[in-house]
Each structure stands twice: as structure tokens, then as C-alpha cells.
């Protein structure tokens, strides 16, 4: 079965959390590599291509907060959208604000682009800008797997 991809190379399952699916599948590819199911390194190279896309390699848009010049500034995340402590967090000064989130949610992977690589940094668009545990579990596992397979396992 041939997997669908966006024009710029992200494996694509759904617009809702597209980076989540790519990152989790990349994590599985690193695990398959570690346990000998990837003789020629194809899975590991593929996993790296997906994580590179999510990180915004070259001039592409990144989908990890605080990583690179084109990282998300307005993730859909309640506490990072609220003003600093001491000011009440209301709908008008959190999710409805227009500027970047007051709290930097560094390292959080947002939902990601649609099937045509289109993405807008808009906290109201929770489909593409939501931050969730399952998005970040796959992303962090894939990054850890790549570090292990590329740097630790080769020693």
C-alpha cells in the first residue's frame, strides 16, 4: 500500500493533527530499525525525513514551538495563551488575543499542515495548532529513537 504524502513530503493521514501521525509513524520506524526489521536503513532514513519536515528543515515552516525562525508562535494551548501570573486569564486575553502567546511552550509539536502543506499560525484553528500529549509522545519518541540509532547505537 502506498502512503499519501503532502507535496513537500509529510506522510499524510488526516488534517487534524497531521504532524502527530507522521511523528508517531516515524517513532515506529525507529523501533523497527532498532530491532532489526530495517536491514538497509530505509525506515530510519524515512523517519528522519519526517522529523526534519516537522522541525522545518531548510526554509520550510516548522511545527515545533521555539525551534527555528519559523516556529509556531500561537499554539492552541490554554496556559501558554494566558497572560503572566497575576492577571486573570479570560477568553478575550487568551484565545482571542492576536499576538504571540505570552508563555513559550518550547518543544511542543502542534497539529501541522493540511494535505497541501498549508498551515496558518492561528490559535483559534485547533485542528492545525492544537498541542496534545499524543502529538508530543510520538514526536519525542521519534527524536529519541533517531538519536539512539544514529549516535548511540553506532558506537
C-alpha positions in Angstrom: 0.0 0.0 0.0 1.4 3.4 -1.0 1.0 6.0 1.7 -0.3 9.5 0.8 2.1 12.4 1.1 1.8 16.2 1.1 3.6 17.9 -1.9 6.6 18.7 0.3 6.9 15.2 1.8 4.9 14.8 5.0 3.2 11.4 5.2 -0.5 12.4 5.5 -3.3 10.6 7.3 -5.6 13.4 8.4 -5.7 17.2 8.6 -6.5 17.0 12.3 -3.0 16.6 13.9 -1.2 15.6 10.7 2.2 16.0 12.4 1.1 13.6 15.1 0.5 10.8 12.7 3.8 11.4 10.9 5.8 11.6 14.1 4.2 8.5 15.6 4.8 6.5 12.4 8.4 7.8 12.4 8.7 6.6 16.0 7.6 3.1 15.0 10.1 3.2 12.1 13.0 3.9 14.5 11.8 1.0 16.8 11.6 -1.3 13.7 15.2 -0.3 12.8 16.5 -0.9 16.3 15.0 -4.4 16.4 16.5 -5.5 13.0 13.4 -5.1 10.8 15.2 -2.4 8.7 18.2 -4.1 7.1 19.0 -1.3 4.6 18.2 1.7 6.8 15.3 2.8 4.7 12.9 3.1 7.7 15.4 5.1 9.7 16.1 7.5 6.8 12.3 7.8 6.3 11.8 8.6 10.0 14.5 11.3 9.8 12.8 12.9 6.7 9.5 13.1 8.7 11.1 14.7 11.7 13.1 17.1 9.5 9.9 18.2 7.9 8.2 18.7 11.3 11.2 20.7 12.6 11.1 22.9 9.4 14.3 21.9 7.7 15.7 24.4 5.3 13.2 27.3 4.8 10.1 25.3 5.5 7.6 26.1 8.2 8.3 24.3 11.4 5.7 22.8 13.7 7.6 22.7 17.0 7.3 25.8 19.2 10.5 27.6 19.9 12.6 25.6 17.3 13.8 27.7 14.4 12.8 31.0 12.9 9.5 29.8 11.5 8.2 28.0 14.6 4.6 28.4 15.8 4.0 31.5 18.0 0.3 30.9 18.7 -0.3 27.3 19.6 -3.8 26.4 20.8 -2.9 25.8 24.4 -4.7 27.4 27.3 -1.9 28.1 29.8 0.6 29.4 27.3 -2.1 31.7 25.8 -2.9 33.3 29.2 -1.2 36.5 30.4 1.5 36.3 33.0 0.6 35.3 36.6 -1.2 37.9 38.5 -3.6 38.7 35.6 -6.8 36.8 35.3 -7.0 34.5 32.2 -10.1 35.2 30.2 -11.3 34.3 26.8 -10.5 37.8 25.5 -6.9 37.9 26.8 -6.0 34.3 25.9 -7.6 32.5 23.0 -8.9 35.7 21.3 -5.7 37.7 21.6 -4.0 38.4 18.3 -0.3 38.4 19.2 2.0 35.5 20.1 1.3 33.5 23.2 2.7 35.1 26.4 4.1 31.7 27.5 6.6 30.0 25.3 5.7 26.3 25.1 9.1 25.4 23.9 9.4 21.9 22.3 5.7 21.4 21.8 4.6 19.9 18.5 1.4 21.5 17.1 -1.1 19.7 14.8 0.6 20.5 11.5 -0.4 21.3 7.9 -3.3 20.1 5.7 -2.7 17.8 2.8 -1.3 20.6 0.6 1.2 21.8 3.2 -0.9 24.7 4.1 -0.8 26.0 7.7 -1.5 29.3 9.4 -0.3 30.1 12.9 -3.7 30.8 14.4 -4.5 29.6 17.9 -8.3 29.6 17.1 -7.6 26.8 14.5 -7.3 23.9 16.9 -7.2 21.4 14.1 -3.8 22.5 13.0 -2.5 24.3 16.1 -3.6 22.2 19.0 -0.9 20.8 21.3 -1.7 17.4 22.8 0.0 14.7 24.7 -0.3 12.1 21.9 1.2 14.6 19.4 4.2 15.1 21.5 4.6 11.5 22.7 5.2 10.3 19.1 7.4 13.3 18.3 9.6 12.9 21.3 9.8 9.1 20.8 10.9 9.6 17.2 13.5 12.1 18.1 14.9 9.9 20.9 14.8 6.9 18.5 16.8 8.8 15.9 19.3 10.0 18.4 19.7 6.5 19.7 20.0 4.8 16.3 22.2 7.5 14.7 24.5 8.3 17.6 24.3 5.9 20.5 23.9 2.5 18.7 26.7 3.2 16.3 29.4 3.5 19.0 
